[in-house]
Every structure is written in C-alpha cells, then in structure tokens.
Amino acid sequence: DIAYLMKLALKTMNEKEDDLSYLAPFLYSFYRKYGYEHAFDQVKLTLTPDELPKAHKQKGTMKRVDWKTGSHELKKLYQMYQKDSIGPVRRADWWWSYNYDYNQELKIAIYYNPENQPYGYLTYETDGQNKTFRIKELVYLDYHAYDALWGFIASHNGSFSYFEYSAGINQNQSYLLSNPR
C-alpha cells in the first residue's frame, strides 16, 4: 500500500538524517498528506524563430558531441555554473548516467572559447514531426558562451517552427528576449 511505503520512506530518511527530500509529484494534494509542499517553480518558453534572442557571432567553436565524449566537460561546466547559485543540486553519477546513457534522443553541443576551453553547453532534443526544438539544459559561464549557444540554437530556425525552453524560475531568461511575454 502506498501509505505504508511513504511512511517507511520518510522514517528511513529521518533515521539517515537526510536534510532534504523532494519529488516531481503527479498530484500535489497526494504528497501534501505526507508533509511535502510545492517548492520550485518552472518557466516554459515557447518561441517562434523570429522571437529567438538575437545572437552575435562569437569567436570560439561549437562542437556536437556524444555523451561518452563530452561527459567530463558537461559535469565540470555544470559544477562551475552552479557554484554561485542559490540552492543548486549536486548531481550524483547515477543521475548523469540515467539522463544521458539511456536517452538516445538527447543531443549535446559544447561551446569552446577562443582559448579552446569549454565555456558552455546545450542539451536538446528535436521533434521533426511537430517541428519543435526542445532545449533541455543551457549552461554557460559568460555572456560569450550564452550568445554562442543561442546562435547555435538560432541556426536551426529554418528547420523548426517552435523552440521550447523550460528552466527554473531563477533561470528565467524572458527578459533577454526582444518581445517577452
């Protein structure tokens, strides 16, 4: 029974002195019975090609890589990106493996600055049937990397009608758009 399993999970976490437990609930009212509450907001932007941020050509290069080739750089960039964030999540190796080893649809592009240092990455999926480019994660260490990543995204504007980007409320970038809504 689910009530028994939830109580057992909470008891076990308490015994282990876990400080935090959170879920991606299917129904908030269900988890509220066990002491969980809504804690994170998310912004979802759906943009047409003409609404994409205007990127400027950056020095440096963009490279498409697979997970095996780019995993070390993605982990390092994510750690550096989250260093100054409020409440960042440390990702365990199992998380990276779960999200990247088993998701064959996920594509990865890394931006290298003019000194050939990785300074940003983008993970994304494409849906040709619905003409949608889905940005899964956008990580950048400076404005040049940000601009280069959006330039890479915009280079696909002839192939896709929609560009979707979901992020935490603290990563809301709609103010950078020419027509935020």
C-alpha positions in Angstrom: 0.0 0.0 0.0 1.3 3.4 -0.9 0.7 5.0 2.5 2.9 2.3 4.1 5.7 2.8 1.6 5.6 6.6 2.0 5.7 6.3 5.8 8.6 3.8 5.6 10.5 6.1 3.2 10.1 9.1 5.5 11.1 7.1 8.5 14.2 5.8 6.7 15.2 9.3 5.6 14.7 10.6 9.1 16.9 7.9 10.5 19.6 8.7 8.0 19.3 12.4 8.9 18.5 13.4 5.4 18.1 17.2 5.2 16.0 17.4 2.1 13.7 15.2 0.1 11.7 16.4 -2.9 9.6 14.9 -5.6 8.2 15.7 -9.0 4.6 15.0 -8.0 1.9 13.7 -10.2 -0.6 15.2 -7.8 0.3 17.8 -5.2 -2.6 17.0 -2.9 -1.5 13.4 -2.6 2.0 14.3 -1.4 0.8 17.0 0.9 -0.7 14.3 3.1 2.9 13.2 3.8 4.3 16.7 4.5 5.5 17.6 1.1 4.8 21.0 -0.3 5.3 22.9 -3.6 8.9 24.3 -3.6 10.0 25.0 -7.1 8.5 27.0 -10.0 9.4 26.5 -13.6 9.1 28.8 -16.6 8.4 27.3 -20.0 9.1 29.5 -23.0 7.8 28.5 -26.5 9.4 30.7 -29.1 9.0 31.0 -32.8 12.2 31.5 -34.9 11.7 35.3 -35.1 11.4 35.5 -31.3 14.8 33.9 -30.5 17.3 36.1 -28.8 19.5 37.9 -31.4 22.9 36.3 -31.1 26.1 37.8 -32.3 28.9 35.8 -34.0 31.3 34.7 -31.3 34.9 33.7 -31.5 35.4 30.1 -30.5 33.7 27.0 -31.7 30.6 24.9 -31.2 31.0 21.1 -31.3 28.4 18.4 -31.2 29.5 15.5 -29.1 28.0 12.4 -27.7 27.7 11.7 -24.0 30.7 9.5 -23.8 32.9 12.1 -25.4 31.5 15.1 -23.6 30.6 13.8 -20.2 33.6 15.0 -18.3 33.3 18.6 -19.7 29.5 18.7 -19.0 29.9 17.7 -15.4 32.7 20.2 -14.9 30.8 23.0 -16.6 27.6 22.2 -14.6 29.6 22.3 -11.3 31.1 25.7 -12.2 27.8 27.1 -13.4 26.0 26.1 -10.2 28.8 27.3 -7.9 27.3 30.7 -7.4 23.6 29.6 -7.5 21.2 29.6 -4.6 20.2 26.0 -3.7 21.9 24.1 -6.5 21.5 20.4 -6.8 24.7 18.3 -6.8 24.3 15.6 -9.4 25.4 12.2 -8.5 27.0 10.0 -11.2 23.8 7.8 -11.3 21.8 11.0 -12.3 24.1 11.8 -15.2 24.1 8.2 -16.3 20.3 7.9 -16.0 19.7 11.1 -18.0 22.4 10.7 -20.7 23.3 7.0 -21.1 19.7 5.9 -21.7 18.3 8.9 -23.6 19.3 8.3 -27.2 17.3 11.3 -28.4 19.3 13.8 -26.4 21.8 15.8 -28.3 24.8 17.7 -26.9 26.7 20.8 -28.1 29.6 22.3 -26.3 30.9 25.9 -26.8 34.7 26.3 -26.6 36.0 29.8 -26.2 38.9 31.1 -28.4 41.4 29.5 -26.0 39.7 26.2 -26.7 38.3 25.9 -23.1 34.8 24.6 -22.7 32.6 27.5 -21.5 29.1 26.4 -22.1 26.9 23.5 -23.2 23.4 22.8 -24.6 21.4 19.6 -24.4 18.4 19.4 -26.6 16.0 17.1 -28.5 14.4 17.6 -31.8 10.9 16.6 -32.9 10.7 16.7 -36.6 7.1 15.7 -36.7 6.0 18.6 -34.6 8.8 20.9 -35.9 10.0 21.5 -32.3 13.5 22.1 -30.9 13.4 21.4 -27.2 16.2 22.9 -25.1 16.7 20.6 -22.1 19.6 22.4 -20.5 21.5 25.6 -21.2 24.7 26.1 -19.2 27.1 29.0 -19.8 30.0 30.6 -17.9 29.9 34.0 -19.5 28.0 36.1 -22.0 30.1 35.0 -25.0 29.1 31.4 -24.3 25.5 32.4 -23.8 25.5 34.2 -27.1 27.2 31.4 -28.9 24.7 28.8 -27.6 21.7 30.9 -28.7 23.4 31.4 -32.0 23.7 27.6 -32.4 20.0 27.3 -31.5 19.0 30.0 -33.9 21.0 28.3 -36.7 18.2 25.7 -36.7 15.4 28.3 -37.3 14.9 27.0 -40.9 14.1 23.5 -39.7 11.9 24.2 -36.7 8.7 26.2 -36.1 9.0 26.2 -32.3 11.7 26.4 -29.8 10.9 25.3 -26.2 12.9 26.0 -23.2 11.9 25.1 -19.6 14.0 26.2 -16.7 13.8 27.1 -13.0 12.3 30.4 -12.2 15.8 31.7 -11.2 16.9 30.9 -14.8 14.1 32.8 -16.4 15.6 34.5 -19.4 12.5 36.0 -20.9 13.8 39.5 -20.1 16.5 38.9 -22.6 14.0 38.4 -25.4 13.1 41.3 -27.7 9.4 40.6 -27.1 9.0 38.9 -23.7 5.5 37.7 -22.9 
